[in-house]
């Protein structure tokens, strides 16, 4: 029987991201990509949690609960968001090594997070629409920026994102419009199910990532380079 391998990605304050291979699980490109993305997601979540904790002066944790790689059309069913009102913060990296990211919250879940940010950043949970927009986009900027930073550290690419935008609508309509507007021809979407926790308050969110073929191949290539030493 063939020896199996498991890939683990770890961070180091001086050396950045380190990839190690343990002889336990079968190594193939698909498994390697999933492991790399899962660990990058966890690293990004940790960085975002630290930034949000500093912003709100409260301990906030973000956990990556699950990861799926599926055709985009399956995302609403898998996430349980068919015909559900959602708020989506999205960001796009231009160029060949592009990456399109959506941070998705069902409306009730978003309100839980906003209540924390409103109280600490504005001193009240009763704020106007402009303040709410600022809080939503700042949340997206922190979370999406942390994820992109994790990808940048692993691949060595200098990623320059554009300012995030947000929209509130039925999730199916948002996803369809997003894909059509950006003319995305991505085979798969990477779905991260996440949990935000602050004290007794818990909110569920989703991160949806569309990797360009070039960036996807680069992740696999870097994984092989680390594996081979």
C-alpha positions as CSV (number, residue, x, y, z in Angstrom):
1,X,0.0,0.0,0.0
2,X,1.2,3.5,-0.9
3,X,2.2,5.8,2.0
4,X,-0.2,8.6,2.6
5,X,0.6,12.2,3.4
6,X,-1.0,15.1,5.0
7,X,0.0,18.7,4.4
8,X,0.0,21.2,7.2
9,X,0.6,25.0,6.8
10,X,2.0,26.9,9.8
11,X,2.9,30.5,10.3
12,X,6.1,31.9,11.8
13,X,6.6,35.5,12.7
14,X,10.0,35.6,10.9
15,X,9.8,32.9,8.2
16,X,6.2,33.5,7.2
17,X,4.2,30.4,6.1
18,X,5.7,27.0,6.3
19,X,4.4,23.9,4.7
20,X,5.1,20.4,6.1
21,X,4.1,17.0,4.8
22,X,3.3,14.1,7.2
23,X,3.3,10.5,5.9
24,X,-0.3,9.8,6.9
25,X,-2.6,10.6,4.0
26,X,-2.4,10.2,0.2
27,X,-1.0,13.2,-1.5
28,X,-2.5,14.4,-4.7
29,X,-3.0,17.8,-6.2
30,X,-6.6,18.0,-5.2
31,X,-6.0,17.0,-1.6
32,X,-3.0,19.3,-1.4
33,X,-5.1,22.3,-2.7
34,X,-7.8,21.6,-0.2
35,X,-5.3,21.3,2.7
36,X,-3.6,24.5,1.6
37,X,-6.8,26.5,1.3
38,X,-8.1,25.2,4.6
39,X,-4.9,26.3,6.4
40,X,-4.8,29.6,4.6
41,X,-8.4,30.2,5.6
42,X,-7.5,29.5,9.2
43,X,-4.5,31.8,9.1
44,X,-6.6,34.5,7.6
45,X,-9.3,34.0,10.1
46,X,-6.8,34.3,13.0
47,X,-5.4,37.6,11.6
48,X,-8.9,39.0,11.0
49,X,-10.0,38.1,14.5
50,X,-7.0,39.9,16.0
51,X,-7.7,43.0,13.9
52,X,-11.4,43.0,14.9
53,X,-10.6,42.5,18.5
54,X,-8.3,45.5,18.4
55,X,-11.0,47.6,16.6
56,X,-13.8,46.7,19.0
57,X,-11.7,46.3,22.2
58,X,-13.4,43.0,22.7
59,X,-12.1,39.4,22.3
60,X,-13.4,38.2,18.9
61,X,-12.6,34.7,17.5
62,X,-13.2,33.5,14.0
63,X,-13.3,29.8,13.2
64,X,-13.3,28.0,9.9
65,X,-15.9,25.3,10.4
66,X,-15.9,23.7,6.9
67,X,-14.5,24.0,3.4
68,X,-16.1,22.9,0.1
69,X,-15.0,23.2,-3.5
70,X,-18.1,23.1,-5.7
71,X,-19.5,24.6,-9.0
72,X,-20.8,28.1,-8.2
73,X,-24.4,27.1,-9.0
74,X,-24.4,24.8,-6.0
75,X,-23.4,27.5,-3.5
76,X,-26.9,28.7,-2.5
77,X,-28.1,25.1,-1.8
78,X,-24.9,24.1,0.1
79,X,-24.9,27.2,2.2
80,X,-28.7,27.1,2.8
81,X,-29.2,30.6,1.3
82,X,-31.7,30.0,-1.4
83,X,-34.0,33.0,-1.6
84,X,-32.5,34.3,1.7
85,X,-31.9,38.1,2.2
86,X,-28.1,38.5,2.7
87,X,-25.5,41.2,2.9
88,X,-22.4,40.5,0.8
89,X,-19.1,42.4,0.9
90,X,-17.0,41.7,-2.2
91,X,-13.6,42.4,-3.5
92,X,-11.8,41.7,-6.7
93,X,-8.1,41.4,-7.5
94,X,-7.4,42.3,-11.2
95,X,-4.8,40.6,-13.4
96,X,-3.9,37.1,-14.5
97,X,-3.5,35.9,-10.9
98,X,-6.9,37.3,-10.0
99,X,-9.0,36.3,-7.0
100,X,-12.6,37.3,-6.4
101,X,-13.9,37.1,-2.8
102,X,-17.3,37.4,-1.3
103,X,-18.0,37.7,2.5
104,X,-21.6,36.6,3.0
105,X,-23.9,37.0,5.9
106,X,-27.6,36.2,6.3
107,X,-29.2,39.4,7.5
108,X,-29.9,38.2,11.1
109,X,-26.3,37.1,11.4
110,X,-24.9,40.4,10.1
111,X,-27.0,42.3,12.6
112,X,-25.4,40.3,15.5
113,X,-21.9,41.4,14.3
114,X,-23.0,45.0,13.6
115,X,-24.4,45.3,17.1
116,X,-20.9,44.6,18.5
117,X,-19.2,47.0,16.1
118,X,-21.8,49.8,16.5
119,X,-21.6,49.8,20.3
120,X,-17.8,50.0,20.4
121,X,-17.1,52.1,17.3
122,X,-19.9,54.6,17.5
123,X,-21.0,54.3,21.1
124,X,-24.6,53.3,20.3
125,X,-26.5,50.5,18.5
126,X,-28.8,53.2,17.0
127,X,-26.9,54.7,14.1
128,X,-27.8,56.0,10.7
129,X,-27.4,54.2,7.4
130,X,-24.1,55.8,6.5
131,X,-22.6,54.5,9.8
132,X,-23.9,51.0,9.2
133,X,-22.4,51.1,5.7
134,X,-19.1,52.1,7.1
135,X,-19.2,49.3,9.7
136,X,-20.1,46.6,7.1
137,X,-17.4,47.7,4.7
138,X,-14.8,47.9,7.5
139,X,-15.7,44.4,8.6
140,X,-15.3,43.2,5.0
141,X,-12.1,45.1,4.5
142,X,-10.5,43.4,7.6
143,X,-11.7,39.9,6.8
144,X,-11.0,39.9,3.1
145,X,-7.7,41.7,3.6
146,X,-6.5,39.1,6.1
147,X,-7.4,36.2,3.7
148,X,-5.6,37.9,0.8
149,X,-2.6,38.5,3.0
150,X,-2.4,34.8,3.8
151,X,-2.5,34.0,0.1
152,X,0.2,36.6,-0.6
153,X,2.5,35.3,2.1
154,X,2.2,31.7,0.8
155,X,2.6,32.4,-2.9
156,X,5.0,35.4,-2.7
157,X,2.7,37.4,-4.9
158,X,2.1,41.1,-4.2
159,X,-1.6,41.4,-4.2
160,X,-3.1,44.9,-4.4
161,X,-6.9,44.7,-3.7
162,X,-9.4,47.4,-4.7
163,X,-11.7,48.8,-1.9
164,X,-14.5,46.4,-1.0
165,X,-18.1,47.1,-1.9
166,X,-21.3,45.7,-0.4
167,X,-24.8,44.9,-1.5
168,X,-27.9,43.6,0.3
169,X,-30.4,41.4,-1.6
170,X,-31.5,37.8,-2.1
171,X,-28.4,35.7,-2.2
172,X,-29.3,34.0,-5.5
173,X,-29.7,37.3,-7.2
174,X,-26.4,38.7,-5.8
175,X,-24.4,35.6,-6.9
176,X,-26.0,35.6,-10.4
177,X,-25.4,39.3,-10.9
178,X,-21.8,39.1,-9.5
179,X,-20.9,36.2,-11.9
180,X,-22.5,37.9,-14.9
181,X,-21.0,41.3,-14.2
182,X,-17.5,40.1,-13.8
183,X,-17.8,37.6,-16.6
184,X,-16.3,35.0,-14.4
185,X,-15.5,31.7,-16.1
186,X,-14.5,29.8,-12.9
187,X,-14.9,26.1,-12.8
188,X,-15.3,26.0,-9.0
189,X,-16.0,28.2,-6.0
190,X,-14.2,27.6,-2.7
191,X,-16.7,28.0,0.2
192,X,-15.5,28.6,3.8
193,X,-18.1,28.3,6.5
194,X,-17.1,30.5,9.4
195,X,-18.2,31.3,12.9
196,X,-17.6,34.7,14.6
197,X,-17.8,34.7,18.4
198,X,-17.7,37.5,20.9
199,X,-18.5,36.5,24.4
200,X,-21.9,34.8,24.2
201,X,-22.7,36.3,20.8
202,X,-22.2,33.9,17.8
203,X,-22.7,34.8,14.2
204,X,-22.3,32.5,11.2
205,X,-20.8,33.8,7.9
206,X,-19.5,32.4,4.6
207,X,-16.4,33.3,2.6
208,X,-16.7,32.4,-1.1
209,X,-13.5,32.6,-3.2
210,X,-13.1,32.3,-7.0
211,X,-9.4,31.6,-7.8
212,X,-8.1,32.2,-11.3
213,X,-6.5,29.2,-13.0
214,X,-3.1,30.9,-12.7
215,X,-3.5,31.5,-8.9
216,X,-4.9,28.0,-8.4
217,X,-2.0,26.4,-10.2
218,X,0.5,28.6,-8.3
219,X,-0.9,27.4,-4.9
220,X,-0.4,23.8,-6.0
221,X,3.1,24.6,-7.4
222,X,4.1,26.2,-4.1
223,X,2.8,23.2,-2.2
224,X,5.0,20.9,-4.3
225,X,8.0,23.1,-3.8
226,X,7.6,23.1,0.0
227,X,7.0,19.3,-0.1
228,X,10.2,18.7,-2.1
229,X,12.2,20.8,0.3
